[in-house]
Amino acid sequence: ACWQDLQHVPDHAAETVHQAEARLAEAQRARDEQRWPDATALLSTVRALLNNTDEAVSAAGDRLRQLNAVQKDPQQEIERTRFAIRDAQRLAMAGRNTPDPRHARPLDDAVARLERAITTLEGRHPDYWHFLTETDAVRRTVADVVTHIREERGSGH
């Protein structure tokens, strides 16, 4: 599952490189014919195609680095997520005796979701990709709560 979204990258990269080579040949013809604006535009297209290919290929390397890092030390990802939750909880309680249920519930749910994600690391073949996507989703949820709190306080509600 952790590679599903990257399955197309090799074929897409080969096709994009082929397109870039074709545009480069066109740019060379334009240069030979002294059509400088065309040559410049084609070179920009080649650069964009190759940049997109580089980003797609790099995504696979980045994914592998993420998976290796969390396999080696999942605690870092856990602490990063816990910190985001605690920081949001502090903000939710700032100047209050009891938290607003609209903020408390999603933050409590985030704690529970993190704990469930941690349990997926137990056993013989942990699903590190699921763990990473869950912790990322928890941090996004927490960030949404923080944004909501700040918007409410900024508007005087």
Secondary structure as a PSIPRED ss2 file (coil, helix, strand):
# PSIPRED VFORMAT (PSIPRED V4.0)

   1 A C   1.000  0.000  0.000
   2 C C   1.000  0.000  0.000
   3 W C   1.000  0.000  0.000
   4 Q H   0.000  1.000  0.000
   5 D H   0.000  1.000  0.000
   6 L H   0.000  1.000  0.000
   7 Q C   1.000  0.000  0.000
   8 H C   1.000  0.000  0.000
   9 V H   0.000  1.000  0.000
  10 P H   0.000  1.000  0.000
  11 D H   0.000  1.000  0.000
  12 H H   0.000  1.000  0.000
  13 A H   0.000  1.000  0.000
  14 A H   0.000  1.000  0.000
  15 E H   0.000  1.000  0.000
  16 T H   0.000  1.000  0.000
  17 V H   0.000  1.000  0.000
  18 H H   0.000  1.000  0.000
  19 Q H   0.000  1.000  0.000
  20 A H   0.000  1.000  0.000
  21 E H   0.000  1.000  0.000
  22 A H   0.000  1.000  0.000
  23 R H   0.000  1.000  0.000
  24 L H   0.000  1.000  0.000
  25 A H   0.000  1.000  0.000
  26 E H   0.000  1.000  0.000
  27 A H   0.000  1.000  0.000
  28 Q H   0.000  1.000  0.000
  29 R H   0.000  1.000  0.000
  30 A H   0.000  1.000  0.000
  31 R H   0.000  1.000  0.000
  32 D H   0.000  1.000  0.000
  33 E C   1.000  0.000  0.000
  34 Q C   1.000  0.000  0.000
  35 R C   1.000  0.000  0.000
  36 W H   0.000  1.000  0.000
  37 P H   0.000  1.000  0.000
  38 D H   0.000  1.000  0.000
  39 A H   0.000  1.000  0.000
  40 T H   0.000  1.000  0.000
  41 A H   0.000  1.000  0.000
  42 L H   0.000  1.000  0.000
  43 L H   0.000  1.000  0.000
  44 S H   0.000  1.000  0.000
  45 T H   0.000  1.000  0.000
  46 V H   0.000  1.000  0.000
  47 R H   0.000  1.000  0.000
  48 A H   0.000  1.000  0.000
  49 L H   0.000  1.000  0.000
  50 L H   0.000  1.000  0.000
  51 N H   0.000  1.000  0.000
  52 N H   0.000  1.000  0.000
  53 T H   0.000  1.000  0.000
  54 D H   0.000  1.000  0.000
  55 E H   0.000  1.000  0.000
  56 A H   0.000  1.000  0.000
  57 V H   0.000  1.000  0.000
  58 S H   0.000  1.000  0.000
  59 A H   0.000  1.000  0.000
  60 A H   0.000  1.000  0.000
  61 G H   0.000  1.000  0.000
  62 D H   0.000  1.000  0.000
  63 R H   0.000  1.000  0.000
  64 L H   0.000  1.000  0.000
  65 R H   0.000  1.000  0.000
  66 Q H   0.000  1.000  0.000
  67 L H   0.000  1.000  0.000
  68 N H   0.000  1.000  0.000
  69 A H   0.000  1.000  0.000
  70 V H   0.000  1.000  0.000
  71 Q H   0.000  1.000  0.000
  72 K H   0.000  1.000  0.000
  73 D C   1.000  0.000  0.000
  74 P H   0.000  1.000  0.000
  75 Q H   0.000  1.000  0.000
  76 Q H   0.000  1.000  0.000
  77 E H   0.000  1.000  0.000
  78 I H   0.000  1.000  0.000
  79 E H   0.000  1.000  0.000
  80 R H   0.000  1.000  0.000
  81 T H   0.000  1.000  0.000
  82 R H   0.000  1.000  0.000
  83 F H   0.000  1.000  0.000
  84 A H   0.000  1.000  0.000
  85 I H   0.000  1.000  0.000
  86 R H   0.000  1.000  0.000
  87 D H   0.000  1.000  0.000
  88 A H   0.000  1.000  0.000
  89 Q H   0.000  1.000  0.000
  90 R H   0.000  1.000  0.000
  91 L H   0.000  1.000  0.000
  92 A H   0.000  1.000  0.000
  93 M H   0.000  1.000  0.000
  94 A C   1.000  0.000  0.000
  95 G C   1.000  0.000  0.000
  96 R C   1.000  0.000  0.000
  97 N C   1.000  0.000  0.000
  98 T C   1.000  0.000  0.000
  99 P C   1.000  0.000  0.000
 100 D C   1.000  0.000  0.000
 101 P H   0.000  1.000  0.000
 102 R H   0.000  1.000  0.000
 103 H H   0.000  1.000  0.000
 104 A H   0.000  1.000  0.000
 105 R H   0.000  1.000  0.000
 106 P H   0.000  1.000  0.000
 107 L H   0.000  1.000  0.000
 108 D H   0.000  1.000  0.000
 109 D H   0.000  1.000  0.000
 110 A H   0.000  1.000  0.000
 111 V H   0.000  1.000  0.000
 112 A H   0.000  1.000  0.000
 113 R H   0.000  1.000  0.000
 114 L H   0.000  1.000  0.000
 115 E H   0.000  1.000  0.000
 116 R H   0.000  1.000  0.000
 117 A H   0.000  1.000  0.000
 118 I H   0.000  1.000  0.000
 119 T H   0.000  1.000  0.000
 120 T C   1.000  0.000  0.000
 121 L C   1.000  0.000  0.000
 122 E C   1.000  0.000  0.000
 123 G C   1.000  0.000  0.000
 124 R C   1.000  0.000  0.000
 125 H C   1.000  0.000  0.000
 126 P C   1.000  0.000  0.000
 127 D C   1.000  0.000  0.000
 128 Y H   0.000  1.000  0.000
 129 W H   0.000  1.000  0.000
 130 H H   0.000  1.000  0.000
 131 F H   0.000  1.000  0.000
 132 L H   0.000  1.000  0.000
 133 T H   0.000  1.000  0.000
 134 E H   0.000  1.000  0.000
 135 T H   0.000  1.000  0.000
 136 D H   0.000  1.000  0.000
 137 A H   0.000  1.000  0.000
 138 V H   0.000  1.000  0.000
 139 R H   0.000  1.000  0.000
 140 R H   0.000  1.000  0.000
 141 T H   0.000  1.000  0.000
 142 V H   0.000  1.000  0.000
 143 A H   0.000  1.000  0.000
 144 D H   0.000  1.000  0.000
 145 V H   0.000  1.000  0.000
 146 V H   0.000  1.000  0.000
 147 T H   0.000  1.000  0.000
 148 H H   0.000  1.000  0.000
 149 I H   0.000  1.000  0.000
 150 R H   0.000  1.000  0.000
 151 E H   0.000  1.000  0.000
 152 E H   0.000  1.000  0.000
 153 R H   0.000  1.000  0.000
 154 G H   0.000  1.000  0.000
 155 S C   1.000  0.000  0.000
 156 G C   1.000  0.000  0.000
 157 H C   1.000  0.000  0.000
